[in-house]
Amino acid sequence: MKDVKKFASLTLALVMMLAVMATAFAAGTGSITINGVSEETTYEVYQLLDLESYDTTAGAYSYKVNAAWTKFFETAEALDHVTIDENGYVTWKGAEDDETVASFAKDALAYAKANGITPVKSSENAGEFVITNNAESGKLEGKFSDLPLGYYLVDSSIGALCGLTTTNPDASINAKNGHPTLDKTVQEDSTEQWGDSNTADIGQTVYFRTTINVHAGAENYVLHDKMSKGLTFKGVTKVEHVIPGTGTHDEDPDSYEVVTTGFDEEHDCTFDVVFSEELCEKLETNDKLIVYYEAMLNRDAIVANDGNPNETWLDYGEENSTTHDSTTTKTFGIDIVKTDSQNTMIDGAEFKIYDAATGGNEVAVVELWTSDIDDSVATDSEANKLEGYRRARADEPGVTIVVKNGMVRVVGLDNGTYYLEETKAPDGYNKLTTRQKFIISDANLDATFNDSTFSTGSGVHVVNKTGTMLPETGGIGTTLFYVIGSMLVGAAVVLLVTRKRMSEN
């Protein structure tokens, strides 16, 4: 960890010390100033070693173990890094690189947390940590004063080590452990662009992406995600680690765990992604973790209105959380209205929906019952009525849309252009010969009525016309011919009889 200071050569000291000092000093008091602090963060200091005396010119420091840390410096983790002679003086041994020193600091902090070692001072205690604005840097800085000279471990509540430093008498370190942030987006399938919202069919898979902007010293990262009732979580597909200047690689699934069970009312989530300590330790400032996951828009989806939200946030450090970020997935409905040429609503028409004017693919639908909408209604109860139709999932066979009471509702459709094909016309009406086009664009196509009279132009309005009645065999036309023919035949007979009598006379 680059911001953790090194021990001085041959002794347990750090690079970040004030160099302008007198040649030799006896023990006294000093201070630690932390640059770039946050007022929302808690800072604490632990005194690992007592500084008996020091000589800045010679770079010599005499350390002994602080009484509160005696047991820690008897552990293998501590003795891997330091040597304690027969008189109790401590010197550093081995490598002094940032990673090694950071490892020692983390071991010490873990021991303090596990064994209840109390920090010497904390920003939570009134007057112990004074925050001021540094006019030169424009950043806040906080100062612990009146510290016994020694070697200190500095920690913060956001879970990142600020550093190790020696008070001789005054030390200054940079708090590079910032607060992580996140950005949640969802993919719009029609454009493949990522944004704050998208539209989808019921049954469609929706793709989400959450980006965590991390900082060095990351600790206890847990990503929480809460999906609304209309979204069914399908799984995390991958986690990318973006390292500036190096590139992007997929994290091994062993470096994180996806948790989907064991939640209670206080922790009401759909799933968590718990990142391993090993992964957190290697994160640096400006790195990113990008989590990709999927959900299906299900039959409980809210149609239009506020849509179907998906909320995400990150817990980190010691009981810290980022602000929540969310996306919205919307789906829409249409009203198919059937009337005659006089705008009177009629029943009996049957339809199917397609995605093309000719040919194309059928947009399958299934029946939508009251019990599908209201969990309190049993499927076999009298209250369970056919409410309309909804977009079918890929595993559901479609049915024909039947118009009753002059109108039918179809829900769960994505933005797009559709074509309505009449497969059966009402009795006595001519069936449409071509498909009727309609377009959904970020809104329902709802039917409206004025004083119970349908308003033209609303919903998807389909008009049927009656056919013309043709003459039939045995109708009045042929009867007239029969009557006239009979009369002519009778007149001919009378004429023939009259002529015969006249001839005889």
Residue pairs with C-beta under 8 A, 6 or more apart in sequence:
1 98
1 99
1 101
1 102
1 105
1 161
1 216
1 217
1 281
2 98
2 176
2 216
2 284
3 161
3 162
3 163
3 173
3 174
3 176
3 177
3 216
3 217
4 98
4 101
4 102
4 105
4 161
4 163
4 164
5 14
5 15
5 16
5 101
5 163
5 164
5 165
5 173
6 14
6 15
6 96
6 97
6 98
6 101
7 13
7 14
7 92
7 96
7 101
7 164
8 14
8 15
8 17
8 59
8 61
8 92
9 59
9 96
10 59
10 91
10 92
11 59
11 60
11 61
11 63
11 91
11 92
12 49
12 61
12 63
12 82
12 90
12 91
12 92
12 151
13 59
13 61
13 92
13 151
13 166
14 163
14 164
14 165
14 166
16 163
16 165
16 171
16 172
16 173
17 56
17 165
17 166
17 168
17 171
18 168
18 170
18 171
18 172
19 56
21 54
21 56
21 168
22 56
23 55
23 56
23 57
23 58
24 53
24 54
24 55
25 53
25 54
25 55
25 168
25 169
26 52
26 53
27 50
27 51
27 52
27 53
27 148
27 149
28 149
28 169
29 145
29 146
29 147
29 148
29 149
29 167
29 169
30 147
30 148
30 149
30 167
30 168
30 169
30 170
30 171
31 143
31 144
31 145
31 146
31 147
31 167
31 169
31 170
31 171
32 45
32 143
32 144
32 147
32 152
32 154
32 165
32 167
32 170
32 171
32 172
32 173
33 141
33 142
33 143
33 144
33 170
33 171
33 172
33 173
34 43
34 141
34 142
34 143
34 144
34 154
34 162
34 172
34 173
34 174
34 175
35 134
35 137
35 139
35 141
35 172
35 173
35 174
35 175
36 137
36 139
36 140
36 141
36 174
36 175
36 176
37 43
37 131
37 139
37 140
37 141
37 142
37 175
38 140
38 158
38 175
38 178
38 179
39 131
39 140
40 179
41 123
41 156
41 157
41 158
41 179
42 122
42 123
42 124
42 156
42 157
42 318
43 122
43 123
43 129
43 142
43 144
43 154
43 155
43 156
43 157
43 162
43 175
44 119
44 121
44 122
44 123
44 154
44 155
44 156
45 119
45 120
45 121
45 122
45 144
45 147
45 152
45 153
45 154
45 155
46 69
46 108
46 109
46 112
46 117
46 119
46 120
46 152
46 153
46 154
46 155
47 66
47 68
47 69
47 120
47 147
47 148
47 150
47 151
47 152
48 65
48 66
48 69
48 72
48 108
48 150
48 151
48 152
48 153
48 164
49 63
49 64
49 65
49 66
49 69
49 90
49 150
49 151
50 63
50 64
50 65
50 66
50 148
50 149
50 150
51 61
51 62
51 63
51 149
51 150
51 151
51 166
51 167
51 168
52 62
52 63
52 64
53 61
53 62
54 60
54 61
54 62
54 149
54 166
54 168
55 61
56 168
61 166
61 168
62 89
63 89
63 90
63 91
63 150
63 151
64 88
64 89
64 90
65 73
65 84
65 88
65 90
66 150
68 117
68 118
69 108
69 117
71 115
72 78
72 108
72 111
72 112
72 115
72 117
73 79
73 82
73 84
73 90
75 107
75 111
77 104
77 107
77 111
78 104
78 107
78 108
80 94
80 104
81 92
81 93
81 94
81 100
81 104
82 90
82 91
82 92
82 93
83 90
83 91
83 92
83 93
84 90
85 91
94 100
101 164
102 161
102 281
104 164
105 153
105 161
105 163
105 164
106 161
106 281
108 153
109 153
109 155
109 161
111 117
112 119
112 153
119 155
120 147
120 148
120 152
121 128
121 129
121 144
121 147
122 128
122 129
123 129
123 142
128 144
129 142
129 143
129 144
130 142
130 143
130 145
131 140
131 141
131 142
132 140
132 141
132 142
132 143
133 139
133 140
133 141
134 140
134 141
147 167
148 167
149 166
149 167
149 168
149 169
150 166
150 167
151 164
151 165
151 166
152 164
152 165
152 166
152 167
152 171
153 161
153 164
154 161
154 162
154 163
154 164
154 165
154 173
155 161
155 162
156 162
156 175
156 177
156 317
157 317
157 318
157 319
157 320
158 177
158 178
158 179
158 215
158 217
158 219
158 316
158 317
158 318
158 320
159 177
159 217
159 218
159 219
159 220
159 316
159 317
159 318
159 320
160 176
160 177
160 215
160 216
160 217
160 218
160 219
160 317
161 177
161 217
162 173
162 174
162 175
162 176
162 177
162 217
163 173
163 174
165 171
165 173
176 215
176 216
176 217
176 285
177 215
177 216
177 217
178 215
178 285
179 215
179 320
179 322
180 212
180 213
180 214
180 215
180 218
180 221
180 314
180 316
180 322
181 212
181 213
181 322
181 323
182 210
182 211
182 212
182 213
182 223
182 312
182 313
182 314
182 322
182 325
183 210
183 211
183 213
183 325
184 208
184 209
184 210
184 211
184 310
184 312
184 325
184 326
184 327
185 194
185 195
185 196
185 208
185 209
185 210
185 211
185 327
186 194
186 195
186 196
186 197
186 198
186 206
186 207
186 208
186 209
186 310
186 327
186 328
186 329
187 193
187 194
187 198
187 206
187 207
187 208
187 209
188 194
188 195
188 197
188 198
188 199
189 198
189 200
189 204
189 414
190 199
190 414
190 415
190 416
194 209
195 327
196 327
196 328
197 307
197 327
197 328
197 329
197 330
198 206
198 327
198 328
198 329
198 330
199 329
199 330
199 331
199 332
199 414
199 415
199 442
200 206
200 297
200 329
200 330
200 331
200 414
201 297
201 331
201 391
201 412
201 413
201 414
202 297
202 298
202 299
202 301
202 331
202 390
202 391
202 393
202 411
202 412
202 413
203 296
203 297
203 298
203 391
203 392
203 393
203 394
203 396
203 412
204 296
204 297
204 414
205 234
205 294
205 295
205 296
206 231
206 294
206 295
206 296
206 297
206 329
207 292
207 293
207 294
208 225
208 292
208 293
208 294
208 295
208 310
208 327
209 290
209 291
209 292
210 223
210 225
210 290
210 291
210 293
210 312
210 325
211 288
211 289
211 290
211 291
212 221
212 223
212 288
212 289
212 290
212 291
212 314
213 286
213 288
214 221
214 283
214 284
214 285
214 287
214 288
214 289
215 283
215 285
216 283
216 284
216 285
218 275
218 280
218 281
218 283
218 316
219 277
219 280
219 316
219 317
220 280
220 315
220 316
220 317
220 318
221 274
221 275
221 279
221 280
221 289
221 314
221 315
221 316
222 272
222 273
222 274
222 275
222 314
222 315
222 316
223 272
223 273
223 275
223 291
223 312
223 313
223 314
224 267
224 269
224 272
224 312
224 313
224 314
224 315
225 233
225 269
225 270
225 271
225 272
225 273
225 293
225 310
225 311
225 312
226 268
226 269
226 270
226 310
226 311
226 312
227 233
227 270
227 295
227 310
227 311
228 302
228 308
228 309
228 310
229 300
229 308
230 297
230 298
230 300
230 301
230 302
230 308
230 329
231 270
231 295
231 296
231 297
231 298
231 301
231 308
231 310
231 329
232 295
232 296
232 298
233 260
233 270
233 271
233 293
233 294
233 295
234 293
234 294
234 295
234 296
235 258
235 293
235 294
236 258
236 271
236 273
236 291
236 292
236 293
237 292
237 293
237 294
238 250
238 251
238 292
239 250
239 251
239 255
239 256
239 273
239 289
239 290
239 291
239 292
240 248
240 249
240 250
240 251
240 288
240 289
240 290
240 292
241 248
241 249
241 250
241 251
241 279
241 287
241 288
241 289
242 248
242 287
242 288
242 289
242 290
243 249
243 284
243 287
244 286
244 287
251 279
251 289
254 276
255 275
255 276
255 278
255 279
256 273
256 274
256 275
256 276
256 279
257 273
257 274
257 276
258 271
258 272
258 273
259 271
259 272
259 273
259 274
260 270
260 271
263 269
271 293
273 291
275 289
283 289
295 310
296 393
297 308
297 329
297 331
297 412
299 368
299 372
299 390
299 412
301 308
301 329
301 331
301 412
302 308
302 331
303 331
303 332
303 333
303 411
303 412
303 444
304 330
304 331
304 332
304 333
304 443
304 444
306 328
307 328
307 329
307 330
307 331
308 328
308 329
308 330
308 331
309 326
309 327
309 328
309 329
310 326
310 327
310 328
310 329
311 324
311 325
311 326
312 324
312 325
312 326
313 321
313 322
313 323
313 324
313 325
314 321
314 322
315 321
316 322
330 442
331 391
331 411
331 412
331 413
331 414
332 411
332 413
332 414
332 415
332 440
332 442
332 443
332 444
332 445
333 409
333 410
333 411
333 412
333 413
333 444
333 445
333 446
334 409
334 410
334 411
334 413
334 438
334 440
334 444
334 445
334 446
334 459
334 460
335 407
335 408
335 409
335 445
335 446
335 447
335 458
335 459
335 460
336 351
336 401
336 403
336 407
336 408
336 409
336 410
336 420
336 459
336 460
336 462
337 345
337 406
337 407
337 447
337 454
337 458
337 459
337 460
337 461
337 462
338 345
338 346
338 347
338 349
338 403
338 406
338 407
338 426
338 462
338 464
339 345
339 346
339 406
339 454
339 461
339 462
339 463
339 464
340 346
340 429
340 463
340 464
340 465
340 466
341 463
341 464
341 465
341 466
343 453
343 454
343 456
345 405
345 406
345 407
345 454
346 406
346 426
346 429
346 464
347 403
347 404
347 405
347 406
347 426
348 403
348 424
348 425
348 426
348 427
349 402
349 403
349 422
349 424
349 425
349 426
349 462
349 464
350 400
350 401
350 402
350 403
350 422
350 423
350 424
351 400
351 401
351 403
351 420
351 421
351 422
351 423
351 462
352 362
352 398
352 400
352 401
352 420
352 421
352 423
353 362
353 363
353 365
353 401
353 410
353 418
353 419
353 420
353 421
354 360
354 361
354 362
354 363
354 418
354 419
354 420
354 421
354 435
355 361
355 363
355 416
355 417
355 418
355 419
356 419
357 419
357 434
357 435
357 437
358 435
360 419
362 398
363 391
363 413
363 418
364 391
364 392
364 396
364 397
364 398
365 389
365 390
365 391
365 392
365 398
365 399
365 401
365 410
366 389
366 390
366 392
366 396
366 397
366 398
366 399
367 386
367 389
367 399
368 386
368 387
368 388
368 389
368 390
368 409
368 411
369 379
369 384
369 385
369 386
369 387
370 377
370 383
370 384
370 385
370 387
371 377
371 378
371 379
371 381
371 384
372 387
372 390
373 387
377 383
377 384
378 384
386 404
387 409
388 408
388 409
388 410
388 411
389 399
389 401
389 408
389 409
389 410
389 411
390 410
390 411
390 412
391 410
391 411
391 412
391 413
392 398
400 423
400 424
401 408
401 410
402 408
406 454
407 447
407 459
413 440
414 440
415 440
415 441
415 442
416 439
416 440
417 437
417 438
417 439
418 437
418 438
418 439
418 440
419 435
419 436
419 437
419 438
420 435
420 436
420 437
420 438
420 460
420 462
421 432
421 435
421 436
422 431
422 432
422 436
422 462
422 464
424 431
425 431
425 432
425 464
426 464
428 466
428 467
429 464
429 465
429 466
429 467
430 464
430 465
430 466
430 467
431 464
432 462
432 464
436 460
436 462
438 445
438 460
445 458
445 459
445 460
446 458
446 459
447 454
447 455
447 458
447 459
447 461
448 454
448 455
448 458
448 459
449 455
454 461
471 477
